[in-house]
Amino acid sequence: MRAEPQAAPYTPDVPISALAPWLADPVRGADFPAATLRFRNRRWDAAVGLGDLDDADWVRRFAHFDPLPGNLTQPLALRYHGHQFRVYNPDLGDGRGFLFAQMRDGAGRLLDLGTKGSGQTPWSRQGDGRLTLKGAVREILATEMLEALGVNTSKTFSVIETGEDLFRQDEPSPARSAVLVRLNHGHIRIGSFQRLAYLGEDAHSAALVTYCLEQFPGNPPPEDAPGRDEPAVILLHQVVERLAKLAAQWAVAGFVHGVLNTDNMNISGESFDYGPWRWLPRWDPGFTAAYFDHNGLYAFGRQAEALHWNCGQLAVALRPLADAAPLIAALNRFGDLYQEALARQFVWRLGFAPRGFDADRALVAAAERAMADNGTSPDVFFHRHRSGRAMQGDLAAAAAAHEPAGHSDPVWDEPAPPSLVIEQVEAIWEAIAGGDDWHPLQQMISDIRRLGSALGHLSA
């Protein structure tokens, strides 16, 4: 759940180095013709001890990629495979990004700084390794809103415009360019394990399991789970739990990721790698974000199914390390974990205290019916009904079993919530593209953060 960043000293730690010889390739960042700082995450830079960097040093680190003290001396492009729209692709890896640094936060948790648009790597294939400025702006917006709505997401840490003209088939060209740095707990993917299984590197796969259990600690399997003491089984239980929660968080946020391939799934359970995402303009399970998702495989209402399928591919990759039955038992937990997380998340966003699964699930069902009947977006729906305002019919009856969880906030008295439906996103971008006006973006970030403060935290 969303955690408020706390200031901490800079504490470099690079456990990935022990795995790097078979997990990654050392690379160098591109030599950009310009470096104009456009976004610096002042909420999170102090959490990893980098809040005292002046802007010039910030640019030196995150556009020219001078190593941070005591950290990786050279960036690492990670190797992985993946199912892309359920077709296996062994020709993947970090093609326009790399792992730049690792450090600990004040609670001792590992955090990674990874890039997007930092140049070509051995895995770029025919790509130029670059990122459009529009893509970077969209990632700022997505991560800020998801963080505010209680989704376990990467954080956009830095965006620097790089002065190159990029040519893209799916948007007006030439396009302005940028390099982005994201902050999250890990960059190990389901596809990382798929690659090791594909190559028959069982010893390396076991070492990667150990790394993930040590660096991304989670809950133990249930007491009656078969094979609950086996590392590969423990890891699958933890990933199933994390991705079931993530699917529920996306659902209540009204968010459609768009590309839920196994190379886009972090073992740490964080939402990341934002491409053709959308927020729902209305409650529609069939809504898709990617224009190339012709069959609706990753439609809004199928995201939980997609994440469950991806967990199944992790189980297949872990099969050389564990028997099938314990892995299947872990996979079978996904549905119940998703429904429980969905109920908790829904009730939290409505501003009520939980009343037990049955009562909470009835409230979810009534809310979904109300959104479908009224054709409203989740953003507008939750804004109108926060603290029980304007509830009618079945929704009011279901809400009667609950009580408000917190104090009212002036945010809920405003006529409309901050929204990132596509028209709003395009308007923010047009202000930048047409007149280099960054004020609408800055205002939206401010409004989103106010919303996050008003929503508060969902307790574990």
N, C-alpha and C positions, 0 to 999 in steps of 0.2 A: 504494500500500500504506500501511498505517497508519503515520503519522509521529508520534513523540513531540513534543509542543509544546515549543518553546524560547522563553524570555523574550526580548522584543525591545522597543525603544522604540516609542512611538506614532508612526506615520508615515502621516499622511493622504495619500491620493492618489485623485483622482476622475476617472479617464479616461472614465467613463460620461457625464460632462457634455457632451462633444463630440457624443454621439449622442442625448442626451436630447430635443432638439426633435422628433425623428421616431420615437423609440423608447419614450417614456414620458410620463407626465403628472405634474406636480407636485401633491402632495396634502398633507393634514395628518392627524395621528393623532387618534383619538377622544379625547374628554374623559371619562375614566373616573371613576366616583364613589369608587373606592378604589384603593390600590396596595400590595399586600402581597407582598414578595419571597419566592418559594417555592423558586427554584433559581437558582444562579449557578455557571457552569462555571469552577471554580478551576483546572482543567487548561489552559484555553484563554484566559482573560482576559489573562494576562500575555503570551501569544504575539502579541497585537496591541496591547500597551502600555497595557492598561486595567486591569491588576491592582491598581493603586494607588487606584482609585476607591473611596470608602467607600460603604456601602450606600445612604445617602441620595442621593448623586450618581448611583449606579447606577440607582435608581428614577427619578430626574429624567430621565436619558437614555433609559431603556428602557421606561418606562411613559408619561411625558409627552412624550418625544421632543424634548427640547431638543437642538439640533444639537451634535455633537462639534466641538471646535476645528479649524478649517481644513478642514472636511468639507462635505458637502452641506448647504446652508442650508435646503432643504426636501426631504422624502422624494419618491421617484419611484415611481409605480405603472407597471410595465412593460406594454407592449402586446404581445399575441401572439394567434395562432390555434392550432388544433390538431385532430388526429383524436382523438375520444373514442370508445373502443371501435370504432375504424375508421370513424366517421362524422365528416365534416369539420364543424367548428364555427368560423365566423368571428366569433363573439360572445363572445370570451374576453378575458383580461387579468387583472392582479392585482386580484382582487375583495375580498380581506380581508387584504392584505399590501402591503408596499412595500419598496423598497431604501432603507435608512436611512443607510448610510455605506460607504465603501471605504477600505482602508488596506493597507499592505505589511507582510509579516512579516519576520523577520530575514534570510530568504533572498531577499527582494525580490519574493516572489510576491504577487499581488493577492488580497485577501480581502474579501468582502462581508459586511455585516450586513443581513439581511433579516428581515421580520416576518411573523407570522401572527396574525390576530385583532386587528389594530391599527385597525380601523374601515373604513367604506365608502369606496369610490373610484369613479371614473367607470365601472369595470368590475364593480361589485358586482351588477348586474342586480337581482334581487329579494332578494338576501341582506343580512343585517345586518352583515356585515363582522367578525363576532366569532368567537371560538374558545372551546370549552368547556374547563374546567380538566382534565377527563378526557382530552380530546384532547391537551392539552399534556403531561400526565403520560405518556401513551402515547408521545409523540414523544421525551421524555427517555429512556425505556426503549429504544426502537428504536435511537436514534442511539448510545447508550452501548454496547449489545450489538453492533451492527454494527461500530463502531469497534474493539471488543475482538477481533472475529473477522476483522479484516483487510479489511473492506469500505470502499471509498472512499465516505464518507458525509459529509453535512453534520453539523455539531455543534450540539446544542442549547446555546445560549449563555446564555439567560436565560428564566425564566418568572416572571411577576408576576400574582397574582390581582387581578382588577379590580372585584369587587363588584357585578356585574350578574347578573340572572337571565335565562338564555337558554332559549328554547323550541325544542326539536328534535323532529321526528317519529320519529326512529329511536333515541331514548334517553329515559330518565325525565326529565321536566321539572317545574319549572324546574331548569336546570343551572347550576352555578357557572361563572364566566367567567375567562378569562386572556388575557394577551398574551404571545406567545413571540417571541424573537429567535433566529435561526439564523445560524451562521457557516459560510460555504463560499466556494469560489474564484470562483464566478460564478453569475449568475441568467439568463444567456442560454440560451434553450431552442431545441429544434428548431422549436417553434411560432413563435418569433421570426422565423426565416427563412421559415416558411410564410406568415406575414402579409405580409411584404415582397414575396414572389413573387405572392401573391394580388392585391396592390395594384399590381403592376408597377413597384415601386420598386427597379429593378436597381442604381442607383448607391448607394442606401442599403444594399442587400444586400451589395454589394462592400465598402462601408465596414465593415459588421458582420463580414464575413470577416476583414478586416485586424485589427479590434479583437480578435477571438477568437485569431488566430494570435499576436498580440503579447502578450496577457494570459494565455493558456493554452498556453504552448509545449509542443510534443510532439515525437514522433519523426518524421523525414522519411519519405516513402513509400519502398518498396523501390527499389533501383537500376533495376530493369527495368519499373517502373510507368509506364504511358503518362501523359503530361501531368503528370509529377511536380513540375514547377516552377510549375504554375498554382496560385494561392492557394486557389481553391475546391476543387480536387482535393486539395491538401495537407490542408485542413481536414477533408474527408470521410474521408480515410485516418485522421486522428487520432481523429475521433469514432468511427469503426468500431472502432478498436483499444481505445478507452476503454470503449465499451459492451459489447464482447465480454468484456473483463476483468470489468466490473461484473456481467454475467450469470453468469459463472463464480463470482465471489465470493458472489453471492446463493445459488447452488446449493450451495456447500460450507457456507455458513452455515445452510442449511435454511430460508431466508427467502422469504416470499411477499409482494411489495410490494402487490399487489392492483389498482392502477390505473396501467397502463403506457401512458397516453396520450402523444401527442407533446408536449403542453404540460407534461408532467411529466418530460421528458428534458432534462437540462442538457448543453450543449456541452462543459462541463468534465468530464463523465463521472462526476459524483457522484450517489449515491443521495440523494433528498430528497423532501419533500412527502409525509409519512407519514399515511395515512388508515386504511383497513381492513386493515392489515398483519397477518400471522400468522407464527409459527414452526411448522414441521411437528411434529405430535405423533407422526408415524411417517413413514417414507420412502414418499411417495405422489405420483407425478408428476401425478395428477389433482386434487390438493388446491387449493382456491381460497380466497382471503381475503375477497373482497367478496361479500356476499350477493346483490348485483345482477348479478354476473358469471354469468348463467344458462347460458351456453354454454361456460364454462371457458376463455375466450379468454386470460386472464392466469393460468391455473393454474400451479402450481410447475414442472411439466415443460415448459411452453410459454413461459417467460420469455425464454429466449434467442431463440426465434422472434419474440417480440414486439419485442425490442430490434433485431433485424435488420430487421424490417419498418419500424420507426421510422427506422432509418438510411436505408432506401429512400425514405422521405418527405423526409428532408433532401436526398437526392440529387435528387429531383424539384424541390425548392425552389431548389437550386443550378444547375439546368439552364440558366437564362439566362446563367450566368457561365462555363459550361464545356461541352464536348462530352459526349455520353452515354457513349462508350466508356471514357474514363478514370474516370468516376464509377462505372460498372458494375464496372470492375476493382477499385476500392476496396471496393465492396460484397461482391465475391466473396471477399474475404479473411476475412470475419467467421467462417465456420465453423471454419477452421483456427486462427484466433486464439483462438476460444472453447475449442476442445479443448485447446490448449496451456496456456491460463490455468487451465482446470479441473484438468488434471493437476498443475500446479505448486501450486495452492491446496490440493488434496486431500492431496498428499504433505506439504505444510507443516503442515496441521492435524493429520495423524496423527503428526507429530513425526519424520519421516524426512528424510534428505538425498536430493535428486533423483538419479535414475540414468539419465536420458534418457527421451525421450518414450514409447517402446514399453514400457519397464519401468514407468514411472509410470502409463501408461494402463491397463496390466494390473491394477495395484493399485487404480485407481479402479473398474474394472469389478467386481473381486472385492468391494470395499467396498460398492458399490451393491447387488450381489446379497445380501450378508450383511444389510444393513439391510432390504431387501425381505422376505427370508425370515424374519427374526427380529421384524419389526414394531416395531423400536426407533426412537426419534427420533434425528436426527443428533447432537444434543447429547449424549445418553447414549452413542451409539455411539463418537463420538470420545473421550469421556472414558474409556471402558473400554479403548480400544485405544491410547491415547496411549503412545508409546515402546514399542509392540509388545506390550503386555500383553493377555492373553486372546484372542489371535488363533488361529483354528482353520481347518482345511480349506484351501479355495482362497485365502482371505485370507492365511493364514500363508505359503503357498507364494509368493504374489505379494510379500509383504513381505520375504521372505528375501533378495531382491536389493538391499534398502535397508539403511541403517544409521541409528541415531538421530542426529538433527541437533543436539541440545543436551542440557543437563543436566536431570535430573529436578527436579520442583518439588513441594512439599507439596500444591499444588492437586490434583494427580492422585491423591493418596491419599485425598481426601475421598470420601464415599459417592456423591455425586451432584453434577453441575455446576450452576451457576446456569442457570435456564431461564426463558424467556418464553413458554411455551405459554399459551394463553388463560386457563386456570384460575389460573395464577400472576399474570398481569396483572390479572385481575379481583379477586383477593385483595388485591393491593397497592392497587388503587383503592378497594375497600370499606373498608379501614382509614382512608383519607383521607375518604371520603364519610360514613362512619358515625361516626367519632370524631375526625376531624381529626388522625389519627395518621400522621405522615410517616416514622416510623422504618422500616417495611418498605421503603419506596422508597429511603431512604438506605442501608439495608443491602444492598439489591439492587445499587445503583450501586457500592458498595464491593466486593461480590463479583465483579461484572462486570469492574471494573478490575483486580482481582487476576488474573482469568482472562486478561485481555489481556496483563498483564505476564508471565504464565507462558508464553503462546503465543509471545511475542516477535515478531520481524519476519520477513516473507518478503522475501528479497533480490530485487532487480530481475532 
